[in-house]
Structure formats: structure tokens, C-alpha cells
Amino acid sequence: MTESSERPVAVFDLDNTLADTAHRQHFLEGRPRDWNGFFAAAPADPPLAEGVSLALETARECEIVYLTGRPERCRRDTLDWLAAQGLPEGRVHMRSNTDRRPARFTKLEILRRLARDREVRFLVDDDELVCDDAERAGFPVVRARWAAESAALRDAQEREGRT
């Protein structure tokens, strides 16, 4: 085992945990929702200081893993954004472009996969349903409550499985 594979992993969500999506919420308020506009605006997300600080602090003891409901087609923008914020390098798990399951299902599936080989120190996420399911499955959770809550985003996460 390498030194990094012996370290526990800390799993961080992106939207409204590390990245402030408030400026792009309007894309989700109409019908139909403008998902292309929503994701195209992601590179302009301001960082959320609380989440970024927690990730940097945690990286001293843990390998950082990013777990997002963003579709795979957003990978390049996501990697560029993480690097621009000075966040620790880490694996980025994204949903496939066609996966429309609620985030609570996709994220729990990946958490369980990670836990097969490594200790998952905790999950940091803003989605209460994701947090509830992760806690029920035995994972320690830090609820990211430092971003403004968005009813449109919450509904989209649960009903349309897009983020």
C-alpha cells in the first residue's frame, strides 16, 4: 500500500458546498429548466470560504475526493474550477451524462464503493436527502449549510437528477 492509499478519504460535494451557485439558480426556475445554461455558468461560481477552508484543512490528514451530481460533460470546467480555487487535487466522481437518478442514490452508491477499500472519514454535502441517506448507511456527515438554500436546486436534485 502506498502512503496515500492508507489515508482515509474525505468526500466533498461541489455545488453549494465548495461552489456558490446562487448566480446561476435562475436557469432552474423556468419550465423547462435550462440545464445547458446552468452548467455553462458553473466556471464563474465564486468559492464558498467555509467549504474551501474545510477541504484545505482536511487535506492534511485525508485524501480529498470530490463527489458531484454534475454530468460527466462538465468534467473539464470542473477540474479547471477546482484548480483555480487552489483546492487539493483529488479524484472527481461525476454522474454519467444520461444518469437521471436522484443524487441521494448516485452519491450513496459511490460512497459505498469508496468504503470497500478505504475509511471514509466523512461526507460534506448540502443536500439534506443525501446527508440523511449517508448517515443511515453509517457514514459520518458534515452538513454544508453555509450557502443560501435554493428550492429550485433542491427540487432539481431530487426530481430530475441533474446535479
N, CA and C atoms as a LAMMPS dump frame, in Angstrom:
ITEM: TIMESTEP
0
ITEM: NUMBER OF ATOMS
489
ITEM: BOX BOUNDS ff ff ff
-5.0000000000000000e+02 5.0000000000000000e+02
-5.0000000000000000e+02 5.0000000000000000e+02
-5.0000000000000000e+02 5.0000000000000000e+02
ITEM: ATOMS id mol type element x y z
1 1 1 N 0.827 -1.196 0
2 1 2 C 0 0 0
3 1 3 C 0.864 1.249 0
4 2 1 N 0.456 2.209 -0.776
5 2 2 C 1.164 3.477 -0.758
6 2 3 C 0.685 4.305 0.411
7 3 1 N 1.436 5.348 0.738
8 3 2 C 1.029 6.206 1.852
9 3 3 C -0.355 6.789 1.614
10 4 1 N -0.645 7.249 0.376
11 4 2 C -1.947 7.863 0.118
12 4 3 C -3.08 6.856 0.226
13 5 1 N -2.837 5.585 -0.121
14 5 2 C -3.915 4.606 -0.042
15 5 3 C -4.206 4.188 1.396
16 6 1 N -3.326 4.524 2.32
17 6 2 C -3.585 4.225 3.729
18 6 3 C -4.346 5.357 4.406
19 7 1 N -4.329 6.519 3.819
20 7 2 C -5.022 7.659 4.401
21 7 3 C -6.524 7.514 4.205
22 8 1 N -7.319 7.961 5.166
23 8 2 C -8.766 7.955 4.95
24 8 3 C -9.13 8.971 3.869
25 9 1 N -10.317 8.823 3.311
26 9 2 C -10.799 9.781 2.327
27 9 3 C -11.859 10.671 2.966
28 10 1 N -11.85 11.919 2.563
29 10 2 C -12.909 12.872 2.907
30 10 3 C -13.562 13.251 1.594
31 11 1 N -14.872 13.163 1.555
32 11 2 C -15.617 13.306 0.311
33 11 3 C -16.372 14.631 0.328
34 12 1 N -16.126 15.448 -0.688
35 12 2 C -16.727 16.777 -0.775
36 12 3 C -17.611 16.896 -2.015
37 13 1 N -18.825 17.353 -1.793
38 13 2 C -19.723 17.776 -2.861
39 13 3 C -19.18 19.084 -3.433
40 14 1 N -19.677 19.506 -4.579
41 14 2 C -19.242 20.769 -5.177
42 14 3 C -20.285 21.876 -5.036
43 15 1 N -21.421 21.705 -5.72
44 15 2 C -22.404 22.782 -5.785
45 15 3 C -23.023 23.07 -4.421
46 16 1 N -22.868 24.317 -4.001
47 16 2 C -23.346 24.831 -2.71
48 16 3 C -22.656 24.206 -1.513
49 17 1 N -21.537 23.563 -1.751
50 17 2 C -20.654 23.085 -0.693
51 17 3 C -19.299 23.771 -0.841
52 18 1 N -18.736 23.699 -2.036
53 18 2 C -17.486 24.402 -2.356
54 18 3 C -17.735 25.574 -3.304
55 19 1 N -18.729 25.438 -4.17
56 19 2 C -19.028 26.438 -5.202
57 19 3 C -20.39 27.071 -4.938
58 20 1 N -20.431 28.384 -4.973
59 20 2 C -21.679 29.127 -4.756
60 20 3 C -22.438 29.225 -6.081
61 21 1 N -23.577 28.552 -6.148
62 21 2 C -24.353 28.505 -7.391
63 21 3 C -25.446 29.565 -7.46
64 22 1 N -25.507 30.464 -6.502
65 22 2 C -26.607 31.432 -6.44
66 22 3 C -26.774 32.213 -7.74
67 23 1 N -25.67 32.583 -8.386
68 23 2 C -25.751 33.399 -9.597
69 23 3 C -26.35 32.667 -10.791
70 24 1 N -26.451 31.341 -10.71
71 24 2 C -26.993 30.583 -11.846
72 24 3 C -28.302 29.863 -11.529
73 25 1 N -28.861 30.117 -10.356
74 25 2 C -30.12 29.47 -9.97
75 25 3 C -31.266 29.826 -10.918
76 26 1 N -31.226 31.019 -11.486
77 26 2 C -32.331 31.464 -12.35
78 26 3 C -32.542 30.535 -13.544
79 27 1 N -31.522 29.794 -13.941
80 27 2 C -31.665 28.846 -15.046
81 27 3 C -32.597 27.685 -14.685
82 28 1 N -32.813 27.463 -13.399
83 28 2 C -33.639 26.33 -12.955
84 28 3 C -35.056 26.739 -12.574
85 29 1 N -35.339 28.002 -12.613
86 29 2 C -36.637 28.491 -12.141
87 29 3 C -37.74 28.419 -13.18
88 30 1 N -37.397 28.426 -14.461
89 30 2 C -38.411 28.358 -15.507
90 30 3 C -38.728 26.93 -15.9
91 31 1 N -39.687 26.789 -16.79
92 31 2 C -40.043 25.485 -17.342
93 31 3 C -39.987 25.586 -18.847
94 32 1 N -39.285 24.774 -19.554
95 32 2 C -38.402 23.765 -18.974
96 32 3 C -37.153 24.41 -18.373
97 33 1 N -36.515 23.682 -17.486
98 33 2 C -35.287 24.175 -16.869
99 33 3 C -34.185 24.262 -17.931
100 34 1 N -33.356 25.275 -17.815
101 34 2 C -32.262 25.474 -18.768
102 34 3 C -30.981 24.872 -18.196
103 35 1 N -30.84 23.56 -18.362
104 35 2 C -29.681 22.863 -17.811
105 35 3 C -28.393 23.249 -18.51
106 36 1 N -28.465 23.485 -19.815
107 36 2 C -27.246 23.89 -20.524
108 36 3 C -26.74 25.217 -19.978
109 37 1 N -27.622 26.177 -19.774
110 37 2 C -27.226 27.464 -19.199
111 37 3 C -26.705 27.318 -17.782
112 38 1 N -27.366 26.485 -16.988
113 38 2 C -26.97 26.267 -15.6
114 38 3 C -25.536 25.75 -15.516
115 39 1 N -25.231 24.728 -16.295
116 39 2 C -23.886 24.15 -16.233
117 39 3 C -22.847 25.019 -16.946
118 40 1 N -23.252 25.714 -18
119 40 2 C -22.31 26.597 -18.7
120 40 3 C -21.836 27.735 -17.797
121 41 1 N -22.654 28.141 -16.836
122 41 2 C -22.302 29.237 -15.93
123 41 3 C -21.449 28.784 -14.751
124 42 1 N -21.264 27.491 -14.564
125 42 2 C -20.534 26.964 -13.402
126 42 3 C -19.1 27.47 -13.274
127 43 1 N -18.357 27.672 -14.367
128 43 2 C -16.985 28.161 -14.197
129 43 3 C -16.892 29.525 -13.499
130 44 1 N -17.99 30.271 -13.468
131 44 2 C -17.989 31.586 -12.811
132 44 3 C -18.43 31.513 -11.351
133 45 1 N -18.636 30.312 -10.825
134 45 2 C -19.054 30.177 -9.426
135 45 3 C -18.005 30.754 -8.486
136 46 1 N -18.421 31.627 -7.572
137 46 2 C -17.476 32.034 -6.531
138 46 3 C -17.276 30.875 -5.549
139 47 1 N -16.104 30.77 -4.955
140 47 2 C -15.895 29.714 -3.953
141 47 3 C -16.634 30.058 -2.659
142 48 1 N -17.029 29.042 -1.931
143 48 2 C -17.62 29.212 -0.6
144 48 3 C -16.501 29.025 0.418
145 49 1 N -16.168 30.091 1.112
146 49 2 C -14.997 30.099 2.001
147 49 3 C -15.029 28.977 3.029
148 50 1 N -16.197 28.714 3.602
149 50 2 C -16.289 27.682 4.635
150 50 3 C -15.931 26.309 4.081
151 51 1 N -16.462 25.982 2.911
152 51 2 C -16.182 24.691 2.299
153 51 3 C -14.738 24.561 1.855
154 52 1 N -14.212 25.615 1.229
155 52 2 C -12.825 25.588 0.766
156 52 3 C -11.875 25.434 1.95
157 53 1 N -12.128 26.184 3.001
158 53 2 C -11.282 26.104 4.195
159 53 3 C -11.308 24.702 4.792
160 54 1 N -12.492 24.097 4.864
161 54 2 C -12.61 22.748 5.411
162 54 3 C -11.857 21.743 4.538
163 55 1 N -11.944 21.886 3.226
164 55 2 C -11.228 20.965 2.329
165 55 3 C -9.717 21.1 2.5
166 56 1 N -9.231 22.33 2.572
167 56 2 C -7.794 22.538 2.734
168 56 3 C -7.295 21.996 4.072
169 57 1 N -8.057 22.232 5.117
170 57 2 C -7.68 21.74 6.451
171 57 3 C -7.706 20.213 6.491
172 58 1 N -8.73 19.63 5.914
173 58 2 C -8.898 18.176 5.929
174 58 3 C -7.816 17.473 5.113
175 59 1 N -7.324 18.136 4.073
176 59 2 C -6.313 17.529 3.195
177 59 3 C -5.017 17.21 3.931
178 60 1 N -4.816 17.782 5.108
179 60 2 C -3.613 17.464 5.888
180 60 3 C -3.627 16.009 6.355
181 61 1 N -4.82 15.481 6.624
182 61 2 C -4.946 14.123 7.162
183 61 3 C -5.607 13.139 6.217
184 62 1 N -6.347 13.641 5.255
185 62 2 C -7.148 12.776 4.393
186 62 3 C -6.861 13.032 2.922
187 63 1 N -7.104 12.014 2.123
188 63 2 C -7.147 12.21 0.68
189 63 3 C -8.512 12.818 0.367
190 64 1 N -8.522 13.859 -0.433
191 64 2 C -9.775 14.512 -0.801
192 64 3 C -10.325 13.861 -2.059
193 65 1 N -11.618 13.549 -2.014
194 65 2 C -12.341 13.006 -3.151
195 65 3 C -13.539 13.922 -3.373
196 66 1 N -13.794 14.262 -4.621
197 66 2 C -14.935 15.115 -4.958
198 66 3 C -16.033 14.234 -5.539
199 67 1 N -17.254 14.463 -5.066
200 67 2 C -18.413 13.675 -5.477
201 67 3 C -19.531 14.642 -5.837
202 68 1 N -19.808 14.74 -7.115
203 68 2 C -20.78 15.721 -7.58
204 68 3 C -21.855 15.07 -8.425
205 69 1 N -23.004 15.691 -8.421
206 69 2 C -24.081 15.269 -9.302
207 69 3 C -23.971 15.878 -10.685
208 70 1 N -22.964 16.705 -10.914
209 70 2 C -22.77 17.287 -12.247
210 70 3 C -22.528 16.164 -13.258
211 71 1 N -22.995 16.357 -14.492
212 71 2 C -22.76 15.328 -15.511
213 71 3 C -21.306 15.328 -15.973
214 72 1 N -20.903 14.187 -16.463
215 72 2 C -19.529 13.975 -16.931
216 72 3 C -19.099 15.018 -17.962
217 73 1 N -20.031 15.521 -18.755
218 73 2 C -19.666 16.504 -19.785
219 73 3 C -19.119 17.803 -19.191
220 74 1 N -19.268 17.999 -17.891
221 74 2 C -18.769 19.196 -17.205
222 74 3 C -17.383 18.98 -16.587
223 75 1 N -16.757 17.849 -16.858
224 75 2 C -15.506 17.496 -16.183
225 75 3 C -14.404 18.547 -16.384
226 76 1 N -14.151 18.965 -17.609
227 76 2 C -13.043 19.906 -17.842
228 76 3 C -13.265 21.212 -17.08
229 77 1 N -14.472 21.778 -17.161
230 77 2 C -14.782 23.011 -16.423
231 77 3 C -14.641 22.806 -14.923
232 78 1 N -15.051 21.643 -14.443
233 78 2 C -14.987 21.348 -13.012
234 78 3 C -13.54 21.244 -12.547
235 79 1 N -12.714 20.524 -13.289
236 79 2 C -11.303 20.393 -12.92
237 79 3 C -10.597 21.749 -12.955
238 80 1 N -10.907 22.544 -13.958
239 80 2 C -10.309 23.884 -14.052
240 80 3 C -10.729 24.752 -12.869
241 81 1 N -12.004 24.667 -12.486
242 81 2 C -12.51 25.464 -11.365
243 81 3 C -11.827 25.045 -10.058
244 82 1 N -11.719 23.755 -9.803
245 82 2 C -11.062 23.27 -8.586
246 82 3 C -9.624 23.767 -8.516
247 83 1 N -8.9 23.678 -9.621
248 83 2 C -7.509 24.133 -9.652
249 83 3 C -7.423 25.645 -9.433
250 84 1 N -8.318 26.4 -10.045
251 84 2 C -8.295 27.867 -9.91
252 84 3 C -8.555 28.306 -8.472
253 85 1 N -9.272 27.484 -7.71
254 85 2 C -9.56 27.828 -6.315
255 85 3 C -8.449 27.371 -5.373
256 86 1 N -7.455 26.669 -5.9
257 86 2 C -6.371 26.171 -5.057
258 86 3 C -6.786 25.001 -4.192
259 87 1 N -7.833 24.305 -4.598
260 87 2 C -8.297 23.147 -3.828
261 87 3 C -7.374 21.954 -4.061
262 88 1 N -7.32 21.041 -3.095
263 88 2 C -6.438 19.878 -3.233
264 88 3 C -6.813 19.037 -4.449
265 89 1 N -5.809 18.464 -5.082
266 89 2 C -6.083 17.518 -6.16
267 89 3 C -6.77 16.306 -5.566
268 90 1 N -7.623 15.698 -6.344
269 90 2 C -8.314 14.502 -5.885
270 90 3 C -9.174 13.935 -6.992
271 91 1 N -9.542 12.695 -6.811
272 91 2 C -10.435 12.066 -7.782
273 91 3 C -11.762 12.82 -7.793
274 92 1 N -12.357 12.925 -8.972
275 92 2 C -13.645 13.594 -9.13
276 92 3 C -14.631 12.577 -9.693
277 93 1 N -15.652 12.274 -8.906
278 93 2 C -16.697 11.345 -9.338
279 93 3 C -17.883 12.168 -9.809
280 94 1 N -18.285 11.932 -11.066
281 94 2 C -19.399 12.647 -11.678
282 94 3 C -20.39 11.626 -12.213
283 95 1 N -21.635 12.055 -12.35
284 95 2 C -22.634 11.139 -12.909
285 95 3 C -22.449 11.051 -14.423
286 96 1 N -22.873 9.941 -14.999
287 96 2 C -22.82 9.837 -16.461
288 96 3 C -23.791 10.863 -17.042
289 97 1 N -23.584 11.21 -18.278
290 97 2 C -24.422 12.23 -18.916
291 97 3 C -25.889 11.84 -19.011
292 98 1 N -26.176 10.55 -18.928
293 98 2 C -27.563 10.088 -19.06
294 98 3 C -28.188 9.639 -17.741
295 99 1 N -27.456 9.698 -16.656
296 99 2 C -27.955 9.248 -15.349
297 99 3 C -28.847 10.326 -14.751
298 100 1 N -30.123 10.01 -14.56
299 100 2 C -31.079 10.972 -14.013
300 100 3 C -31.631 10.556 -12.649
301 101 1 N -30.928 9.633 -12.001
302 101 2 C -31.373 9.236 -10.663
303 101 3 C -31.128 10.376 -9.683
304 102 1 N -31.914 10.448 -8.623
305 102 2 C -31.655 11.472 -7.604
306 102 3 C -30.243 11.327 -7.027
307 103 1 N -29.663 12.458 -6.646
308 103 2 C -28.291 12.481 -6.121
309 103 3 C -28.135 11.557 -4.919
310 104 1 N -29.163 11.425 -4.113
311 104 2 C -29.037 10.577 -2.925
312 104 3 C -28.758 9.126 -3.299
313 105 1 N -29.201 8.686 -4.462
314 105 2 C -28.91 7.321 -4.897
315 105 3 C -27.515 7.222 -5.51
316 106 1 N -27.204 8.134 -6.411
317 106 2 C -25.909 8.054 -7.089
318 106 3 C -24.759 8.267 -6.115
319 107 1 N -24.918 9.213 -5.199
320 107 2 C -23.824 9.507 -4.272
321 107 3 C -23.619 8.382 -3.253
322 108 1 N -24.702 7.805 -2.76
323 108 2 C -24.569 6.707 -1.802
324 108 3 C -23.894 5.5 -2.456
325 109 1 N -24.208 5.263 -3.706
326 109 2 C -23.573 4.162 -4.439
327 109 3 C -22.052 4.356 -4.487
328 110 1 N -21.619 5.561 -4.773
329 110 2 C -20.184 5.837 -4.855
330 110 3 C -19.54 5.804 -3.476
331 111 1 N -20.223 6.332 -2.462
332 111 2 C -19.685 6.26 -1.092
333 111 3 C -19.441 4.809 -0.677
334 112 1 N -20.387 3.955 -0.963
335 112 2 C -20.229 2.539 -0.61
336 112 3 C -19.052 1.916 -1.36
337 113 1 N -18.878 2.289 -2.61
338 113 2 C -17.75 1.776 -3.393
339 113 3 C -16.43 2.244 -2.783
340 114 1 N -16.352 3.508 -2.412
341 114 2 C -15.135 4.037 -1.793
342 114 3 C -14.829 3.326 -0.475
343 115 1 N -15.877 3.033 0.295
344 115 2 C -15.713 2.438 1.623
345 115 3 C -15.257 0.978 1.569
346 116 1 N -15.33 0.35 0.422
347 116 2 C -14.865 -1.041 0.324
348 116 3 C -13.376 -1.149 0.577
349 117 1 N -12.622 -0.125 0.153
350 117 2 C -11.166 -0.183 0.249
351 117 3 C -10.564 0.812 1.232
352 118 1 N -11.323 1.789 1.642
353 118 2 C -10.763 2.873 2.448
354 118 3 C -11.754 3.322 3.5
355 119 1 N -11.224 3.902 4.556
356 119 2 C -12.082 4.555 5.543
357 119 3 C -12.591 5.856 4.938
358 120 1 N -13.893 6.057 4.986
359 120 2 C -14.472 7.338 4.591
360 120 3 C -14.616 8.148 5.877
361 121 1 N -13.75 9.137 6.027
362 121 2 C -13.747 9.94 7.26
363 121 3 C -15.068 10.688 7.412
364 122 1 N -15.515 11.334 6.315
365 122 2 C -16.828 11.98 6.306
366 122 3 C -17.175 12.432 4.9
367 123 1 N -18.459 12.706 4.72
368 123 2 C -19.013 13.315 3.516
369 123 3 C -19.421 14.732 3.875
370 124 1 N -19.099 15.696 3.017
371 124 2 C -19.556 17.078 3.19
372 124 3 C -20.488 17.378 2.026
373 125 1 N -21.754 17.676 2.318
374 125 2 C -22.746 17.898 1.265
375 125 3 C -23.825 18.845 1.764
376 126 1 N -24.428 19.574 0.847
377 126 2 C -25.509 20.499 1.216
378 126 3 C -26.888 19.881 1.053
379 127 1 N -27.006 18.792 0.328
380 127 2 C -28.297 18.167 0.05
381 127 3 C -28.726 17.348 1.266
382 128 1 N -29.785 17.796 1.924
383 128 2 C -30.24 17.133 3.152
384 128 3 C -30.626 15.678 2.917
385 129 1 N -31.215 15.371 1.764
386 129 2 C -31.59 13.98 1.487
387 129 3 C -30.36 13.097 1.301
388 130 1 N -29.338 13.626 0.647
389 130 2 C -28.072 12.89 0.509
390 130 3 C -27.481 12.653 1.889
391 131 1 N -27.459 13.701 2.705
392 131 2 C -26.896 13.586 4.063
393 131 3 C -27.667 12.579 4.9
394 132 1 N -28.995 12.637 4.839
395 132 2 C -29.82 11.697 5.613
396 132 3 C -29.522 10.254 5.219
397 133 1 N -29.502 9.986 3.911
398 133 2 C -29.252 8.618 3.454
399 133 3 C -27.842 8.153 3.794
400 134 1 N -26.866 9.051 3.678
401 134 2 C -25.486 8.686 4.022
402 134 3 C -25.372 8.357 5.51
403 135 1 N -26.011 9.147 6.351
404 135 2 C -25.98 8.866 7.795
405 135 3 C -26.659 7.542 8.102
406 136 1 N -27.795 7.274 7.473
407 136 2 C -28.487 5.992 7.695
408 136 3 C -27.613 4.816 7.28
409 137 1 N -26.767 5.03 6.281
410 137 2 C -25.864 3.974 5.813
411 137 3 C -24.599 3.873 6.667
412 138 1 N -24.473 4.746 7.665
413 138 2 C -23.353 4.663 8.594
414 138 3 C -22.182 5.583 8.298
415 139 1 N -22.338 6.497 7.356
416 139 2 C -21.248 7.415 7.031
417 139 3 C -21.345 8.68 7.878
418 140 1 N -20.227 9.149 8.429
419 140 2 C -20.227 10.435 9.115
420 140 3 C -20.468 11.551 8.087
421 141 1 N -21.241 12.548 8.472
422 141 2 C -21.643 13.605 7.543
423 141 3 C -21.409 14.97 8.163
424 142 1 N -20.912 15.889 7.353
425 142 2 C -20.867 17.311 7.696
426 142 3 C -21.862 17.98 6.758
427 143 1 N -22.888 18.581 7.325
428 143 2 C -23.911 19.234 6.514
429 143 3 C -23.45 20.646 6.161
430 144 1 N -23.298 20.869 4.864
431 144 2 C -22.83 22.167 4.361
432 144 3 C -24.013 23.125 4.319
433 145 1 N -24.153 23.891 5.362
434 145 2 C -25.284 24.824 5.456
435 145 3 C -24.824 26.265 5.337
436 146 1 N -23.737 26.493 4.611
437 146 2 C -23.182 27.84 4.524
438 146 3 C -23.569 28.552 3.233
439 147 1 N -24.283 27.912 2.333
440 147 2 C -24.757 28.582 1.111
441 147 3 C -26.246 28.863 1.25
442 148 1 N -26.716 29.853 0.516
443 148 2 C -28.15 30.145 0.504
444 148 3 C -28.892 28.95 -0.081
445 149 1 N -29.933 28.538 0.594
446 149 2 C -30.708 27.395 0.134
447 149 3 C -31.521 27.788 -1.097
448 150 1 N -31.64 26.87 -2.034
449 150 2 C -32.397 27.105 -3.257
450 150 3 C -33.44 26.013 -3.427
451 151 1 N -34.707 26.401 -3.392
452 151 2 C -35.782 25.433 -3.595
453 151 3 C -35.716 24.846 -5.006
454 152 1 N -35.354 25.67 -5.995
455 152 2 C -35.271 25.187 -7.379
456 152 3 C -34.193 24.121 -7.517
457 153 1 N -33.041 24.349 -6.893
458 153 2 C -31.958 23.368 -6.966
459 153 3 C -32.33 22.096 -6.215
460 154 1 N -32.912 22.241 -5.042
461 154 2 C -33.31 21.071 -4.25
462 154 3 C -34.295 20.212 -5.046
463 155 1 N -35.289 20.839 -5.667
464 155 2 C -36.276 20.123 -6.464
465 155 3 C -35.602 19.441 -7.655
466 156 1 N -34.685 20.153 -8.304
467 156 2 C -33.987 19.599 -9.464
468 156 3 C -33.15 18.386 -9.072
469 157 1 N -32.488 18.462 -7.919
470 157 2 C -31.659 17.351 -7.472
471 157 3 C -32.49 16.106 -7.251
472 158 1 N -33.661 16.275 -6.685
473 158 2 C -34.49 15.13 -6.341
474 158 3 C -35.319 14.632 -7.511
475 159 1 N -35.935 15.544 -8.247
476 159 2 C -36.866 15.132 -9.304
477 159 3 C -36.22 14.866 -10.652
478 160 1 N -35.166 15.614 -10.956
479 160 2 C -34.614 15.495 -12.305
480 160 3 C -33.214 14.891 -12.319
481 161 1 N -32.605 14.683 -11.174
482 161 2 C -31.312 14.018 -11.11
483 161 3 C -30.271 14.639 -12.004
484 162 1 N -30.108 15.943 -11.887
485 162 2 C -29.168 16.624 -12.78
486 162 3 C -27.983 17.209 -12.041
487 163 1 N -28.032 17.334 -10.758
488 163 2 C -26.89 17.885 -10.028
489 163 3 C -26.872 17.359 -8.613
